[in-house]
Amino acid sequence: MVRYSMALAASCVALLAAVPTAATAAPVCRAEQGYAADFDGRRTFRWKPPALRAAKVRLAEPELAPAYKALIARAEKALAGPVYSVVDKSRTPPSGDKRDYISMGPYWWPDPSRPNGEPYIRKDGEVNPERNTNAFDANRMESMAGAVEALALAFYFTGETRYATKAAQLLRVWFLDPATRMNPAMTYAQGVPGRTLGRAEGVLDTYRLLRVIEAVGVLVPSNALTASEQAGLEAWFGAYADWMQTAPTGKEERAAKNNHGLWYDYQLATFALFARRPDLAREVLASVGPNRIDPEIAPDGKMPEELSRTKALHYSYFALEPLIGMAELGPCVGVDLWGYRGPQGQGIRAALTYLGQFVGNEAAFPYTDLKPEDATREALPLYDLAAAAYGDAGFAAKAEMIAGQSPTAQSRLTIAPFRK
C-alpha cells in the first residue's frame, strides 16, 4: 500500500501524545465526547489539548518554526485550491452512480503478454501510476483529507476563520451535498482490471478519513459548520461503519491477518466514536489484544505477516501505526493497549524495541525493503508517542534522531513539544 505522501508527515497528526504536568490535570477522553470538555468544546479523540496548546506558544522557536511554516504553506495552497468530489472523476463506476468511490489496486499492472493487458498482474511494492489518474478517486480523497487537516490546524494556530470556512466547504461537498457527496461505501475500491470490480483491501483506502475526524473537532469554535451539518457528518460515518460491518468485502477485510485487519479495526473504532457509538468502539478496541496483538506480533517483536513483503520495514511500521492509534483511542473507552502484553510477551513496546535497533542503521535490517530510510522517517510520530506513553528515553532518542531528517514533519508541532 502506498502512503498518501510515502511519509507520515500528514497522517502523524492523527496520533497525538499528552503527558500531564504536575501543575495541570491530564485531559480526559470521555467516550463519544472525546476531549471536548477539556478542549473548549473541540471533540477530538487523538489530537490532545496539551500537545496543541504547547505547540501554539512555541511556534516561533527554531525547533518548531520549519514545521509551522510548512503547515501554513499547505493551508494557503488549500485555500487557493479547488473543492473535491467523487463525481469529478472521468470514469463512471459499474453502478452508474458517480457518487460511488472507485480506485485501483496499487500494485497491479497490465500483463504484457496479453493484447489488452488483462487480467492485470501483481508486482508487490511497485505502484502503477494509472491508479493516480483522474479516472479514480484515491488521489482526490487524499487531497480533500489533507486540505481539511491543514486548514483546521491553521485555524487553530492562527485563529483566522478563512481557513475554517474553506475546510467547511470541502466537507460539505465531499460528505453532505446530495449532488456531490460520496456514498458511504467502498464497493468498487481497489479493483483490478480483468479480475474484480472491487476488493476487500479497498477498505484500507478510507484510512485517509481518520484525519477528517480530528479536523472536524478542531473546527468547532469557528462555527463554520452548523449543528445540522455536524450531525450530517456523524451520520455519514455511522452509515459507513455499518457498511464496513455488513458488506462482503468489509467482512473479508476484518478477517485479514496482516496490517489490513489492524487498519480495519482502527477505522471502525474511530468512526464509531465520531458517530456517537461508544459501545461499538469499546467492543473493537477490547478485542485488539487477543485478536490482533497476540497473533500478529511475535514474542521477539517481529511482525511476520509484514516481513515477507518487498517493503518489509515500511509495512512493519505501517502495521504498528493503527495499533498505536488504537492505543491512543483506548482511554476514551477504558481499554489499555499501550500496556497490553500477550501470553508470550507480545505487545506494542516489543515491536518498537525490535524495529528501533534499525533506526539509523537500516542496512542491518535483515529483510527486504526497497526504501528503508523512507520507512524509518514514517516512524517519527510512533516513537514520539511511545516515548510519552512509556516514559522511555530510548524511544525519545529514536524520535529525535529521525526528526533530524524531518524538520518539517507535522508531528514536530503536535507531539514533540508537549513530550518535552
N, C-alpha and C positions, 0 to 999 in steps of 0.2 A: 504494500500500500504506500502511495506517495503522499507525503505530508503536504499541506497547503503551501508551505514555504520550504520544505525539507529542513526546517529548523523549528525549534519550539518557541521562537520569539513571540509569535502571536498567540498560540494556544496556551503558553505557560501562564498567562494572566488568568486562565480559568482555574489555576491551582494556587491558592494563596495561603501563606502561613501566618500565624499570630502567636506571639509569645507574651504572656502577661507580665507586667512590671509590678513592683511592689506597690506603686502609687496608684495603679489603675486596675480595676477589676477586669478580668478577662471577659470578652464579649461572649454571648451565648447564642448559639443557633437553635431556635425554637421551632423544630419540625417545619411545617409548611410556611411559617412566618420568617424563617431564616434569621438573619441578623438585623431585621428591621428595627426592633426595639432598641438596639444599641448603635444604630447607624442612621439615625434621623429619618426613619421610615423607609430606608433603602432595603428592599427584600432580596438580599443576596444570600448565597449559600456557600460559596467558596471564596469570594472576594471579602476578606475580613476587614472590619473597620480599622483596627490599629495599624495594619500594614499600609493601607492607603493614606491614612492620616499622617503617619510618619513620613511617607514619601512627599506628601504635599508641602511639608515645611522644609524639605531639603532639596527641592528641585534645582536650585542654583548650584549645589555642590558639585565639584568635579566628578565625583563618582556617579551621580545621577543625571547630570546635565546632558550627556550624549543620548541616553535613553529617552529623556523627556523631549529633546529636540526631534528625535526620530518619531516619537508618538505624535507630536503636533504636526509634523510633516505628513504623516499618514491621515490624520484627521482633516487637514487642509485639502489633501487630494480627494478625500471622500466628499468634502463639501462641494468641490468643483465637479465631482464625478456624476455619473448617471444614477438613476434608481434601477433596481434589478427585479426581474420577474421570470418565472419559468416559461411564461408564454412567449418570451423573446427569442427562444431557440429556433433554429431553422428547420429542425426535424419535428415531425408530429409523432407522438407516442402511438403504440399499437391500439390504444383505447380510442384514439381520435380526439382526445382532450388534451390540449397543450398545457393545461394546469397540472398534468401528471409529470412528475420528475422522471428524467431518463439520464442514464450515464452508461459508460462502457467500462468493463474491467480494465484496469491499468496495464496489466502485463500480457495482454493478448494482441497478437499481430497477424496480419494476413499470411496465409500459407503460400509460399512462393511456388509450390508445386501444383497449385490449382488455379485455373483461369481467373476466377473472381476472388481468390484468396480465402474462400470459406470452405469449411469452418476454420475460424482463426485458431492459431496455436499459441501456447503459453511460453513466455520467456521470463522467468521469475526475476524480479528486480529491474527489468528494463521496461520503462514506461513508453507506451505507444502514444505519440503526440496527437493522434487522432482523437483520443479521449478528451483533449483540452480544446477542441474546436467549438464553434458556436452551435454545432449540432446537438450538443449535450449541455447538461445543467451543472456539472460539478464545479467548474470554474466560476460560474455565475453565483452559486450558493456560497462558495468561498469568498468571493468579492463582497457579497452582501454582508456576511457574518463579520468579516474583517473590518469592513467600514463601520458597521454598527458598534463594534467593540471599541475601535479607535475614537469614534465620535463620543461615545459615552464616557470614556476615560478623560478625553479632552474637556468635556463639560465639567466633570468632577474637579479636575485640577485648575481650570481657569474660571469656572462659573459662567462662561459665555453660553447663552441659550441658543445661539445659532447652531452649535454642534448638536444639541439635543433635538432641535427642530428637524434637522436633516436625518438624524437617526430615527426619529419617529416616522418620518416619511418613508424611509426604507422599510421599516417594519410593517407599515400599513400595506404597502404594495406587495410585499412578499407573502404576508400571512393573513391579511384581513380583507382587502378589496375583492369582492366577488369575481371581478373580471380578470384579476391578475394573480390571485393568491394561489400558492402551491397546495394541491390536495395533500392531506396528511397521510401519505403512504409512499412506499418505496418499491412498488411492484416491478418497475422497469429499471431498477438501479443495477449498475454493473453487469449489464447484459453482455453477451459475446456473440458477434455476428456469426450466423450459421450454426449456433449451438443453443442459445437460450435468450429469451427476451429480458430476463432478469434473474439475479442470483441472490442467495442468502447473504453473501458478502456485501451486497449493496447497502444493507442496513448500516454498515460502517460509515457510509457517506455522510450521515447526519451528525457525526461527531462534531462537525463544524458548528452546529447549532448550540452546542454547550456554551459557547461564548455569548450567544444571544441572551440566554437566560440571565447571566450575570449583568449584562449591559442594561437589560430592561430594569433591573433593580436599581442600578445607579442613576437611571434617568428620572426616578420618581419625583424628586424635588423640583424638577423643571416644569412639571405639569404638561409636558409635550404630548403625553398620551392621556386620553380621558379614561375614566373608570370603566366605561363600556369597552374601550379598546384594550385595556389591560385584561379585562375578563375574556375578551375575544382571543387574545394571545394564549391565555391559560387554557381555554377550551381547545385551541388548535393543538397544543402539546398534549392535552389529555386524550384527544382523538388519535394522535399519533402513537401514544403509549398503548392505547387499545389495539391499534393495528399491529404494533410490534408483538403483542402477546397472542394474537389470533390468526394472523396471516401465515400461510405455509412457510414462506421464506423467513418471516420473523421467528417462527418456532425453530426452524433449522439453524438460524444464526445463534439463537440462545444455546443450542446444543453444541456449538463449536468448542473445541478443546484448546484452542490457541488464543492469541490476542483478540480475535473476533468475539469470542464469548465474553471476555473481560469488558470490551468496549460496549457490548450489548447491555450488560448489567449497569455499567456506569451511565450510559444514556438513559436507560429506563428509570433508574433511581433518581437522576437529576430531573428528568421531565415530569416524573410523578410528584416530586416536591413542588415544582413550579405550578403544576396543575392542582395543587392542594389535595394530594392523595398520599399523606404521610405513611399510612399503613402499607401501601404498596412499596414505597421506598424502603421502609424498615424491613419488609419481607425480603426484598432483593439483597440489601446490604448484610442482613444477618446470615444469608446463605453463602456469602462470598468466601468466608474462611474455609469451611469444609468442602464446598463445591468448586472453588476456583484455586485458592492458595494451596491447599493440600495436594491436589493432583498436578498443578502446573508449576510449582516451584520445588525443586529438589532440595534435599537437606543441605547440600553444599551451596545453594543459592542459584544454581543454573536453572534456566527455563528451557527444557529440552525441546518443546514444541517450536521454539523460535530459532534454535541453534542450527537447524537443518536448512535454513533459508540462505539465499545468496547475500543477504544483508543481515547477518545474524546479530551483530551488535545493535544495529538500528532496531531490529524487531524485539530484541530483549528490552530495550528502553521503551519501545512503543507499547509493549505489554505491561510494563511497570506503570506507565502514565495513568491508565484508567484505574489500576489498583490504588495508586496514591491519591488519585482524585476521589475514589470511594472512601479512602481512609479520612480524607478531609470532610466528606459529607457525613461520615459516621456519627459524629457528636450531635448532629441535628436530630437523630432518631435513636440515640443511645447505643450505638454499635461501635466497638473499638477494634478497628482493623490495623491501626499502627502497632498495637501491642499483641496482635494475634500471632500465635505460634502453633503450628500443626503438631501432630504426634511425633514427627521426626525433626522438629525444629524449623519447619518451613515457615517463611514469613517474608514480609517486605524488606525488613532490615537485612536478612540473609542475602537476598537478591542484590541489594545495593552494595553490600560489602563485597560480594563476588565481583561485580562489574567495576567497583571502584578501583580495583588494582590495575585496571587498564586505562584509567583517566591519565592522559599524558604519556601513556605507554601502549598506545593502540596496536603497535606492531606485535606486541606479545599476545594479543587476543588469539586463542588457538582455533578459531573458527573463521569461516569465510565472511568477509564484508567488503563490498565494493568501495565504500567510502567511510571508513571507520571514524575519521576525525569529525565528519558531519554528524555521525551518530552521537559522539560524545557531546557536541555542542547542544544537541537536543536535550541532554540530561541536566542542564543547568538548574532549572526550577525544581527538578526532582531531588537533587542533593540539597538545595536550599531548604526545601520543605522538610526533608528528612532531618537535617541539622536542627531545625526548630522543634520538630516533633520528639526527637530523641535526646536533644541536648548534646549532640555528637559533634565534637570539634573536628574529627576526621572528615565527616561529611561536609562540614562548613569549609574546610580547606579544599576539598574537591570542587565545591561550588566556586570558590574564589579563583581556583586555577582555570576553570572553564570560562569564568567571567572575563578573564584577561583577554580572551579571544572574541568575546561577545559583548563589548561595552554598550551596544545599543539595544540589547535584549530587554524586552518589556519586564521581565522578572527583576531587573535591577530596580524598577520602580515599585513593584507590587509585592515582593517577598523580601529581598535582601535588606532594605533599610530597617525594617522592624526586627528582623532576626538579630541584628547587631545591637 
